[in-house]
Amino acid sequence: MIYSKWIPDKGGYAYYETGERRGLGDDLPIPSLTPTSAIGVASTEIGRSLPLGARLVGYGPLAQGSVVPLDRSGLSGIPEGAGKALLLAAVGAASAVAGVFLVRALKNARPGFR
């Protein structure tokens, strides 16, 4: 059986396959979903869990088979690898510069401030 998992940082889906087989017309069991709001369950919460032993078989722009719930770990907006390190270094440098300007502004506003 094929499962699709959304890739938030890159877009598209990762495809996983299991040895499970379903006959034509056999419905999967209905998953138990706990409402998270007054109107029901968020679309990011629905889906079937990825079974243990599922193996990655490819990627594509559209979902195939059964869709698994959204994995929120990739929703940081910060890319992995060297890009992440560079971005974090830039944020750190900008914070240091802002701190220097803030201290100077406080010293100028209050002459007795050290």
Backbone as ProteinMPNN parsed JSONL, in Angstrom:
{"seq_chain_A": "MIYSKWIPDKGGYAYYETGERRGLGDDLPIPSLTPTSAIGVASTEIGRSLPLGARLVGYGPLAQGSVVPLDRSGLSGIPEGAGKALLLAAVGAASAVAGVFLVRALKNARPGFR", "coords_chain_A": {"N_chain_A": [[0.847, -1.177, 0.0], [0.476, 2.283, -0.681], [1.58, 5.266, 0.873], [1.34, 8.766, 1.458], [3.243, 11.578, 2.412], [3.219, 14.886, 3.331], [5.652, 17.358, 2.552], [6.603, 19.988, 4.192], [8.645, 22.063, 4.039], [9.708, 21.917, 1.466], [7.671, 21.38, -0.272], [5.32, 19.342, -2.056], [5.163, 15.712, -1.947], [6.334, 12.917, -0.03], [6.674, 9.553, -0.84], [5.716, 6.502, 0.573], [5.954, 2.971, 1.007], [4.31, -0.039, 1.922], [4.101, -3.543, 2.768], [1.499, -4.192, 2.954], [-1.585, -5.188, 1.578], [-4.597, -4.346, -0.061], [-7.746, -5.438, -1.07], [-9.638, -4.757, -4.05], [-12.131, -2.44, -3.517], [-12.168, -2.867, -0.807], [-12.548, -1.188, 2.117], [-10.56, 0.952, 4.145], [-10.105, 0.83, 7.717], [-12.016, 3.124, 9.708], [-10.442, 5.962, 10.949], [-9.935, 6.97, 14.381], [-10.775, 10.069, 15.415], [-10.173, 12.837, 17.419], [-12.073, 15.64, 18.12], [-10.686, 18.883, 17.735], [-11.624, 21.389, 17.918], [-14.632, 23.401, 18.079], [-15.824, 23.008, 15.638], [-14.879, 20.641, 14.652], [-12.279, 18.546, 13.378], [-9.057, 19.664, 12.543], [-7.744, 20.026, 9.226], [-5.057, 19.501, 9.063], [-4.615, 17.629, 10.97], [-5.818, 15.268, 10.31], [-5.768, 11.993, 8.826], [-4.024, 8.89, 8.184], [-1.906, 7.033, 10.3], [1.557, 6.546, 9.581], [2.585, 3.356, 8.901], [4.733, 1.19, 10.849], [7.785, 0.14, 9.487], [7.34, 1.039, 6.94], [8.68, 1.987, 3.833], [10.636, 4.489, 2.207], [9.9, 5.404, -1.08], [9.936, 7.296, -3.067], [9.316, 10.64, -4.47], [6.942, 13.273, -5.139], [4.678, 15.651, -6.776], [1.967, 15.407, -6.135], [-0.402, 13.872, -3.885], [-0.506, 10.363, -3.273], [-2.261, 7.308, -2.836], [-2.875, 6.657, 0.595], [-3.054, 9.43, 2.785], [-0.875, 10.659, 5.242], [-0.999, 12.2, 8.566], [-0.109, 15.706, 8.93], [3.264, 16.453, 9.472], [4.594, 18.43, 11.812], [7.201, 19.152, 12.305], [8.769, 20.245, 10.268], [7.945, 22.838, 9.927], [9.249, 25.15, 10.63], [10.24, 27.093, 9.0], [12.834, 27.6, 8.604], [15.478, 26.623, 6.656], [17.226, 23.447, 6.41], [20.662, 22.465, 7.149], [23.552, 24.146, 5.763], [22.37, 26.578, 5.097], [20.671, 27.042, 7.247], [22.496, 27.408, 9.366], [23.814, 29.723, 8.473], [21.688, 31.543, 8.445], [21.003, 31.606, 11.191], [23.396, 32.668, 12.22], [23.329, 35.205, 11.05], [21.04, 36.271, 12.277], [21.935, 36.298, 14.926], [24.083, 38.151, 14.724], [22.684, 40.455, 13.958], [21.152, 40.822, 16.249], [23.151, 41.435, 18.122], [24.146, 43.874, 17.106], [21.832, 45.427, 17.343], [21.639, 45.435, 20.125], [23.946, 46.929, 20.852], [23.302, 49.473, 19.776], [21.038, 50.023, 21.316], [22.092, 50.209, 23.921], [23.781, 52.422, 23.569], [21.855, 54.378, 22.979], [20.472, 54.471, 25.415], [22.506, 55.395, 27.097], [22.914, 57.966, 26.056], [20.426, 59.108, 26.531], [20.22, 59.062, 29.281], [22.501, 60.455, 31.096], [23.876, 59.508, 33.405], [23.802, 56.81, 33.218], [25.35, 53.604, 33.072]], "CA_chain_A": [[0.0, 0.0, 0.0], [1.239, 3.532, -0.789], [1.237, 6.363, 1.785], [1.95, 10.042, 1.079], [3.518, 12.472, 3.538], [3.519, 16.244, 2.877], [6.958, 17.902, 2.922], [6.292, 21.419, 4.311], [9.718, 22.987, 3.658], [10.029, 21.818, 0.049], [6.467, 21.18, -1.065], [5.199, 18.007, -2.614], [4.948, 14.58, -1.048], [7.227, 11.759, -0.001], [5.87, 8.347, -0.969], [6.166, 5.352, 1.334], [5.258, 1.755, 0.62], [4.308, -1.146, 2.875], [3.718, -4.809, 2.166], [0.059, -4.379, 3.139], [-2.382, -5.185, 0.342], [-6.045, -4.229, 0.107], [-8.495, -5.847, -2.247], [-10.432, -3.712, -4.685], [-13.397, -2.223, -2.825], [-12.013, -3.013, 0.641], [-12.326, 0.102, 2.769], [-9.692, 0.976, 5.319], [-10.848, 1.15, 8.939], [-12.202, 4.568, 9.964], [-9.579, 6.378, 12.062], [-10.568, 7.652, 15.493], [-10.292, 11.456, 15.453], [-10.697, 13.634, 18.52], [-12.261, 17.033, 17.689], [-9.787, 19.853, 18.368], [-12.339, 22.658, 18.027], [-16.089, 23.249, 18.062], [-16.298, 22.616, 14.316], [-14.365, 19.335, 14.27], [-10.847, 18.258, 13.356], [-8.321, 20.445, 11.535], [-7.278, 19.213, 8.096], [-3.659, 19.122, 9.299], [-4.601, 16.57, 11.977], [-6.432, 14.042, 9.817], [-4.912, 11.09, 8.058], [-3.699, 7.607, 8.797], [-0.507, 6.972, 10.737], [2.476, 5.811, 8.73], [2.887, 2.106, 9.6], [6.135, 0.819, 11.073], [8.319, -0.656, 8.396], [7.103, 1.675, 5.637], [9.964, 2.436, 3.279], [10.567, 5.604, 1.263], [10.052, 4.921, -2.46], [10.033, 8.391, -4.029], [8.744, 11.955, -4.197], [6.142, 13.783, -6.237], [3.918, 16.86, -6.474], [0.599, 15.095, -5.716], [-0.54, 12.745, -2.963], [-0.936, 9.076, -3.817], [-2.637, 6.365, -1.788], [-3.418, 7.216, 1.834], [-2.255, 10.564, 3.252], [-0.61, 10.641, 6.687], [-1.154, 13.546, 9.146], [0.978, 16.662, 8.731], [4.369, 16.453, 10.423], [4.853, 19.85, 12.081], [8.613, 19.409, 12.586], [9.383, 21.018, 9.201], [7.242, 24.106, 9.737], [10.01, 26.237, 11.244], [10.54, 28.12, 8.014], [14.285, 27.708, 8.504], [15.968, 25.455, 5.933], [18.24, 22.636, 7.079], [22.011, 22.501, 6.606], [24.358, 25.366, 5.796], [21.473, 27.728, 5.063], [20.177, 27.258, 8.605], [23.599, 27.967, 10.149], [24.026, 31.093, 8.008], [20.563, 32.352, 8.91], [21.139, 31.794, 12.636], [24.516, 33.588, 12.432], [22.853, 36.551, 10.684], [20.128, 36.724, 13.339], [22.777, 36.601, 16.081], [24.81, 39.394, 14.46], [21.711, 41.556, 13.991], [20.797, 41.039, 17.659], [24.285, 42.105, 18.772], [24.155, 45.262, 16.632], [20.691, 46.106, 17.97], [21.99, 45.628, 21.532], [24.9, 48.04, 20.936], [22.559, 50.712, 19.549], [20.156, 50.247, 22.459], [22.919, 50.677, 25.039], [24.192, 53.806, 23.248], [20.692, 55.251, 23.108], [20.207, 54.636, 26.846], [23.561, 56.241, 27.66], [22.671, 59.34, 25.612], [19.187, 59.583, 27.148], [20.457, 59.171, 30.72], [23.958, 60.618, 31.216], [24.442, 58.743, 34.523], [23.654, 55.355, 32.946], [26.601, 52.933, 32.689]], "C_chain_A": [[0.886, 1.232, 0.0], [0.677, 4.553, 0.222], [1.969, 7.609, 1.306], [2.081, 10.921, 2.305], [3.949, 13.823, 2.985], [4.876, 16.681, 3.397], [6.803, 19.422, 2.99], [7.371, 22.365, 3.796], [10.002, 23.009, 2.161], [8.803, 21.762, -0.841], [6.46, 19.775, -1.65], [5.073, 16.956, -1.532], [6.084, 13.578, -1.148], [6.318, 10.534, -0.025], [6.525, 7.205, -0.204], [5.344, 4.148, 0.914], [5.378, 0.724, 1.73], [3.913, -2.413, 2.126], [2.225, -5.083, 2.267], [-0.662, -4.305, 1.795], [-3.858, -5.121, 0.693], [-6.706, -4.667, -1.183], [-9.294, -4.69, -2.8], [-11.779, -3.604, -3.971], [-13.32, -2.421, -1.324], [-11.702, -1.646, 1.241], [-11.371, -0.056, 3.944], [-10.545, 1.263, 6.546], [-10.929, 2.667, 9.138], [-11.32, 4.968, 11.14], [-10.385, 7.102, 13.14], [-9.965, 9.045, 15.606], [-10.97, 12.208, 16.593], [-10.858, 15.073, 18.044], [-11.343, 17.984, 18.462], [-10.426, 21.231, 18.481], [-13.837, 22.367, 17.961], [-16.601, 22.778, 16.699], [-15.706, 21.294, 13.838], [-12.859, 19.228, 14.352], [-10.187, 19.054, 12.237], [-7.797, 19.531, 10.44], [-5.833, 18.772, 8.265], [-3.534, 17.965, 10.282], [-5.109, 15.237, 11.433], [-5.441, 13.207, 9.024], [-4.66, 9.82, 8.829], [-2.218, 7.6, 9.152], [0.319, 6.15, 9.754], [2.864, 4.529, 9.472], [4.389, 1.898, 9.789], [6.585, -0.056, 9.913], [8.054, -0.073, 7.016], [8.438, 2.194, 5.117], [9.727, 3.524, 2.232], [10.816, 5.069, -0.141], [10.111, 6.045, -3.486], [9.357, 9.662, -3.558], [7.898, 12.374, -5.388], [5.293, 14.962, -5.807], [2.514, 16.598, -5.916], [0.584, 13.895, -4.78], [-0.997, 11.506, -3.722], [-1.288, 8.176, -2.644], [-3.271, 7.067, -0.604], [-2.485, 8.323, 2.335], [-2.109, 10.485, 4.771], [-0.771, 12.063, 7.24], [0.084, 14.405, 8.923], [2.001, 16.555, 9.848], [4.768, 17.908, 10.622], [6.333, 20.155, 12.308], [9.282, 20.259, 11.51], [8.767, 22.377, 8.99], [7.974, 25.291, 10.332], [10.24, 27.384, 10.277], [12.028, 28.322, 7.832], [14.786, 26.465, 7.78], [17.039, 24.716, 6.721], [19.618, 22.883, 6.458], [22.689, 23.845, 6.744], [23.493, 26.613, 5.788], [20.952, 28.072, 6.444], [21.258, 27.902, 9.468], [23.851, 29.424, 9.774], [22.919, 32.016, 8.508], [20.667, 32.628, 10.405], [22.298, 32.737, 12.969], [24.099, 35.025, 12.122], [21.921, 37.109, 11.748], [20.921, 37.092, 14.588], [23.521, 37.916, 15.915], [23.868, 40.604, 14.523], [21.297, 41.863, 15.424], [21.901, 41.78, 18.401], [24.34, 43.58, 18.379], [23.014, 46.043, 17.269], [20.976, 46.379, 19.445], [22.938, 46.793, 21.724], [24.176, 49.371, 20.763], [21.636, 51.042, 20.722], [20.94, 50.786, 23.647], [23.378, 52.113, 24.79], [23.029, 54.773, 23.419], [20.365, 55.494, 24.58], [21.252, 55.532, 27.503], [23.339, 57.708, 27.289], [21.432, 59.931, 26.275], [19.364, 59.832, 28.64], [21.956, 59.258, 30.954], [24.587, 59.81, 32.346], [24.383, 57.247, 34.298], [24.985, 54.744, 32.524], [26.318, 51.6, 32.11]], "O_chain_A": [[1.948, 1.225, 0.623], [-0.536, 4.677, 0.393], [3.09, 7.519, 0.805], [1.171, 11.01, 3.129], [4.934, 13.906, 2.251], [5.22, 16.41, 4.548], [6.863, 20.088, 1.957], [7.046, 23.376, 3.173], [10.486, 24.014, 1.64], [8.883, 22.063, -2.032], [7.496, 19.114, -1.718], [4.899, 17.269, -0.355], [6.707, 13.413, -2.197], [5.313, 10.485, 0.684], [7.728, 6.971, -0.318], [4.186, 4.279, 0.515], [6.41, 0.623, 2.394], [3.447, -2.354, 0.988], [1.733, -6.079, 1.735], [-0.361, -3.438, 0.974], [-4.31, -5.77, 1.637], [-6.263, -4.297, -2.271], [-9.593, -3.739, -2.079], [-12.487, -4.603, -3.842], [-14.302, -2.174, -0.623], [-10.694, -1.027, 0.899], [-11.379, -1.07, 4.641], [-11.605, 1.878, 6.427], [-10.007, 3.397, 8.774], [-11.429, 4.382, 12.218], [-11.384, 7.76, 12.849], [-8.77, 9.184, 15.865], [-12.196, 12.209, 16.707], [-9.882, 15.68, 17.604], [-11.237, 17.901, 19.685], [-9.842, 22.14, 19.071], [-14.249, 21.217, 17.804], [-17.69, 22.21, 16.611], [-16.001, 20.863, 12.723], [-12.236, 19.75, 15.277], [-10.698, 19.11, 11.119], [-7.445, 18.382, 10.706], [-5.42, 17.774, 7.674], [-2.459, 17.381, 10.414], [-4.859, 14.189, 12.029], [-4.391, 13.698, 8.609], [-5.041, 9.697, 9.993], [-1.384, 8.099, 8.397], [-0.168, 5.18, 9.173], [3.421, 4.606, 10.568], [5.202, 2.369, 8.994], [5.828, -0.896, 9.426], [8.501, -0.637, 6.017], [9.227, 2.77, 5.866], [8.755, 3.485, 1.478], [11.802, 4.372, -0.382], [10.317, 5.776, -4.67], [8.892, 9.762, -2.423], [8.102, 11.899, -6.505], [5.189, 15.253, -4.615], [1.932, 17.481, -5.287], [1.44, 13.015, -4.865], [-1.767, 11.589, -4.679], [-0.68, 8.272, -1.578], [-4.1, 7.962, -0.771], [-1.264, 8.166, 2.309], [-3.085, 10.274, 5.492], [-0.691, 13.03, 6.482], [1.187, 13.889, 8.748], [1.649, 16.565, 11.028], [5.236, 18.552, 9.683], [6.689, 21.32, 12.487], [10.269, 20.934, 11.8], [9.032, 23.019, 7.973], [7.371, 26.348, 10.523], [10.416, 28.526, 10.699], [12.449, 29.125, 6.999], [14.544, 25.352, 8.246], [17.683, 25.293, 7.597], [19.721, 23.446, 5.368], [22.451, 24.589, 7.695], [23.85, 27.612, 6.414], [20.805, 29.246, 6.784], [20.978, 28.837, 10.218], [24.075, 30.264, 10.646], [23.185, 33.136, 8.942], [20.446, 33.757, 10.843], [22.192, 33.527, 13.907], [24.468, 35.952, 12.843], [22.001, 38.29, 12.086], [20.616, 38.09, 15.241], [23.589, 38.713, 16.85], [24.22, 41.646, 15.076], [21.109, 43.026, 15.781], [21.62, 42.656, 19.219], [24.559, 44.44, 19.232], [23.197, 47.186, 17.688], [20.602, 47.43, 19.964], [22.766, 47.575, 22.659], [24.416, 50.304, 21.529], [21.474, 52.209, 21.077], [20.495, 51.724, 24.308], [23.364, 52.933, 25.708], [23.205, 55.871, 23.949], [20.017, 56.614, 24.954], [20.92, 56.338, 28.372], [23.552, 58.594, 28.116], [21.393, 61.13, 26.553], [18.724, 60.721, 29.2], [22.624, 58.226, 31.007], [25.761, 59.455, 32.24], [24.878, 56.485, 35.128], [25.682, 55.322, 31.69], [27.243, 50.884, 31.728]]}, "name": "protein", "num_of_chains": 1, "seq": "MIYSKWIPDKGGYAYYETGERRGLGDDLPIPSLTPTSAIGVASTEIGRSLPLGARLVGYGPLAQGSVVPLDRSGLSGIPEGAGKALLLAAVGAASAVAGVFLVRALKNARPGFR"}
